[in-house]
């Protein structure tokens, strides 16, 4: 998807780089087995938010059906793209051929919540991050793709070559995509996830090194356009595991079956809004940790920052407005990406955090004609270079795991300083308070490490347009 050159602001190029850095960190503790929503989603705008619920069979002996929630954060630019768990650059080589350089989360690894007897005493096998290159040809007969992937997270150190074919057809609001995929996996990849090391062997579980092999996958995915912006997503797929994997003593299945249902909101740009370049939004904030939970904070039932850790944050987020007054309602959509520095007051070394999110704003208060006021609720991703102390503390107390990558929520309320001080030069400046919130979506998302918990920081902010 391409857009006129005037749409591409320098700040958004910086934001894209931050999005890419965020995706580079996907070596989390998320557990899953098959890659969902493979090239399914189509946007008419340049961003989207959604959620998908999927169910899949685990190949490991003693593990049955697994249910999962997959948050969807999407951005589609002229070159850069973000598909939630995959990000990269697509470069058109011709009108029919596109080259792709990407990083992607690998949805494989041992189950987290329960350890079956078949895996007892074995070292945990974690998901990884793949770096890859690919090429895609689109013609009248369909789409042909090839990609070479290599683990860059020092988990498996494995490699994989994928060859795929799909074609698309539309029937009114329905979009269909049948696909087939042949995957050649090397010995390091298979040995890591399905092998048994000599020191892990037992009389019931002999040592085993599966070596390289190939998997075959096919399926059908679909999209239904409910309205101009709302889409419903669904799909089903099946993977035939290679004989090398099937023969592993910790595997009891030859097929994996996956199904998913989801919904997506497409933040579609209105061309008239892009007649002039959008300004750069610079948002600076400072805050402190709180033990209040999020629903208490947003309903003003708790606002205490008297905590035992007294952790502080300071950050800068850069933004761009996607849509103003959507459907002529007092609703705007703004995209942000930026960095945050955390001072844990000597309880652990200070650290950095990268946030990327989309924030709807509502500004329809009766007094907005006199004092413009807006409330917002940002939704996105947050990666911390070190798990925040408050998260470490709370999760350790519960005996649960932590994750550097979590979902990010950013509720806030702000007033316009131009109206407040009757100063025209301040009409693009906003003062506010809000909450910087990291969470694992109640432990329901394997992509986010099955974390049930998070952290909250109350902050004061100032934002201005340049």
Secondary structure, DSSP 8 states (H G I E B T S, - for coil): ----GGG--HHHHHHHHHHHHHHTT--SS---SS--STT----SSSEEEEEEEEEEE--BTT--EEEEEEEEEEEE-SSEEEESSEEEEEEESSSSEEEEEEEEE------SS---GGGTTS------EEEEEEEEEEETTEEEEEEEEEE-SSSS--EEEEEEEEEEEEETTEEEEEEEEEEEE-HHHHHHHH-B-GGG-BTTB--B----EEEEEEEEEEEEESSSSEEEEEEEEEEE--HHHHTSTTB--SEEEEEEEEEEEEE---GGGGSS----EEEEEEEEEE-S-HHHHHTTS------SS--EEEEEEEEEEEESSGGGSSEEEEEEEEEEEEE-TTSS--EEEEEEEEEEEE---TTTTTS-EEEEEEEEEEEESS--HHHHHHHHHHT----SEEEEEEEEEEEEHHHHHT-GGGTTEEEEEEEEEEE-GGGT-GGGTT---EEEEEEEEEEEE-
